[in-house]
């Protein structure tokens, strides 16, 4: 679950570092939301959101906030997921 207690909109986008870099370079925040809807959640100030994602492999996965300027300010991360079958 994502909780935005701030005063600005945020989003969580799952993608490769290369994909996130590309979207951050040519994106103005929510403009391309439909293009990445399955792997993103947009969260307005004072709201909550969630992404339901089934990881199909073990590995490290990148994520970021692609609202204009947020990625550039360092709102990025990487998590390790272990998938058991």
C-alpha positions in Angstrom: 0.0 0.0 0.0 1.2 3.5 -0.8 0.3 6.4 1.5 0.8 10.0 0.4 0.8 12.2 3.5 2.4 15.1 1.6 1.0 18.0 -0.3 2.2 17.0 -3.7 1.0 14.1 -6.0 3.3 11.1 -6.2 3.4 7.8 -8.1 5.2 4.5 -7.9 6.3 3.0 -11.2 8.0 -0.4 -11.5 10.4 -0.7 -14.4 13.9 -1.2 -15.5 16.4 1.5 -14.8 16.7 2.2 -18.5 12.9 2.4 -18.9 12.6 4.7 -15.8 15.4 7.0 -17.1 13.7 7.3 -20.5 10.3 8.1 -19.0 11.8 10.6 -16.6 13.6 12.4 -19.4 10.5 12.9 -21.6 7.7 12.8 -19.1 5.7 15.5 -17.4 4.4 13.5 -14.5 1.0 11.8 -15.0 0.8 12.5 -18.8 1.8 9.0 -19.8 -0.2 7.3 -17.0 -2.2 5.0 -19.2 0.9 3.7 -20.9 2.2 2.3 -17.7 -1.0 1.8 -15.7 -0.4 -1.9 -15.0 2.9 -1.1 -13.3 2.2 2.2 -11.7 0.0 3.8 -9.0 -0.7 7.5 -8.8 -1.4 8.8 -5.4 -2.9 12.3 -4.8 -2.0 14.2 -1.7 -3.7 12.8 1.4 -4.7 9.6 -0.5 -3.6 6.0 -0.7 -3.0 3.6 -3.6 -1.7 0.2 -4.4 -0.1 -1.9 -7.1 -0.8 -5.7 -7.3 2.2 -7.2 -9.1 3.0 -10.9 -9.4 6.8 -11.2 -9.8 7.7 -14.0 -12.1 11.4 -14.2 -11.4 13.8 -13.6 -8.6 15.9 -10.5 -8.9 16.3 -6.8 -8.2 13.5 -4.5 -9.4 13.7 -0.7 -9.9 10.9 1.7 -9.0 10.6 5.5 -9.0 8.3 8.4 -8.8 8.0 10.0 -12.2 6.0 13.1 -11.3 7.9 15.9 -13.0 11.2 16.6 -11.1 10.7 13.9 -8.5 12.9 11.3 -10.2 15.6 13.9 -10.7 15.4 14.7 -7.0 16.2 11.1 -6.1 12.8 9.5 -5.6 14.0 6.1 -6.9 14.7 2.7 -5.3 15.5 -0.9 -5.9 14.1 -3.9 -4.1 15.0 -7.6 -4.1 12.3 -10.1 -4.7 12.6 -13.9 -4.3 10.0 -15.9 -6.2 9.4 -19.5 -5.0 7.5 -21.9 -7.2 
